[in-house]
Amino acid sequence: MSIEEETMKLIRLRKITQVIQSHRDFLQKVWANMQNFAQGLRNELDENYWSEHKIGFADLENVPQFNQFRFTFSELEELFNIGYIKEALESFRQLSEEKTRLEAELGISMDSPATRVLRT
């Protein structure tokens, strides 16, 4: 592999790694919101909790700042937009596969600080 090809692959690998991280951050946010919403819903159904522990829509009603089950309507729309989540997950998977392939070709890992062996 020429130095130019290797350089282009390294640049592509770096870009892919950055995009993967943004998808990972998004999917982790969705996961956290899903868990939080599920717990708030459980609280609503149990009817054993004070009102500040019930689901609140910050942009639709007066919700205490400290309520951990405080959502904006747009957050919940994002949370339940299965098509959008599916797209992000599929993209994450495809990019992860490409990243793994590039790392194997280049003999490096973007996830570990290991030193790279230069070929001569």
N, C-alpha and C positions, 0 to 999 in steps of 0.2 A: 504494500500500500504506500502510495506516495505521501509526502509530507502535506501536500495540499488536501488530499482526500482525508487524511487523518485529522487535519485541522478543521475541515468542514464537519466531519463526524463529531468532533469534540464540541464544536459550537452548537450543533444540533442536539447533542446530548445535554448540554447545559440548558438550552431552551426548554427541552422536554422535561427536565428535572424541575424547572421553575413552574411550568404549567401543571405538572403532576402535583406539586405542593399546593397550588391554588385550588385544584380540584379536591385534594385531600382535606384542606381547610374547610371548604364548602360542605363536603359530605360529613365531616365531624360536627359542623354547626347544625346541620339537619338532624343528625343523630342525637345531639344534646337537646335540641328543641323538641324532638319527638318524645324523648324520655321525660322531659319536663312537662310537656302537654299531657302525656299519659298519666303522670302522677297527679297533676291538677285535676284531670278528669276523674281519677279515682277518688280524690278528696271530695269532689262534687257529689259523686254517687254515694259515698259513705255518710255524708251529711253530719259528720262528727267534728268538722273543722270550722274555725271562725272564718268569717267572710274574707279576711286578708289572705287566706290560704286557698281560695278558690280562683279559678281562671278569670283573669281580667284582661280586657282589651284597652290598652293604654290610649289609643286614639279614638275610642268610642265611648268610654265611660271614665269616671274618676277612680283610679286604681292607686293604692299606696305605692310609693317608690320602692319600698322594701319587699313587696310581693314578688316572690321568686316565680310565680306563675303569671307574670305580666307579659302580655304579647301585644304586638301591633297586628292589625288585620293583615297587613302585607307579609309579615313573618309567617303567619299561619297559611296564607295563600301559597307562599313559597314552600312551606312544609308539606302541604297536601297536593302540590303540583307534581304528580307522579311522572309525567312526561319529561319535565325539566330535570328531575332527579335521575331518571333513567338515562337521559342524554349525558349528564355529568358522570355517571357511573360507567357507562360504556366508553366514553372518552378516556376516563381514568384508566380503565383496563387496557385499552389499545395503546395508550402512551406508555404504560408500565411495561407492556410486552416489547415495544420498540426500544425503550430505555434498556431493558435487560439484554436485548440483542446487540445494541450498540456497545454496551459495557463489555459484553463477551468479545466482540470484535476488537475493541480497543485495549482490552486487558486491564480495565480500571473500574472502580466503583465510585459513583457520586455520593454514596451513603456512608462511606468509610474514609478516614483520612490516610489510607495506605499510600505508600509511595509508588510511583509508576516506574516500570522498567522500560527504558528506552531501547528501541531496537536499532541496531547499526547495520 
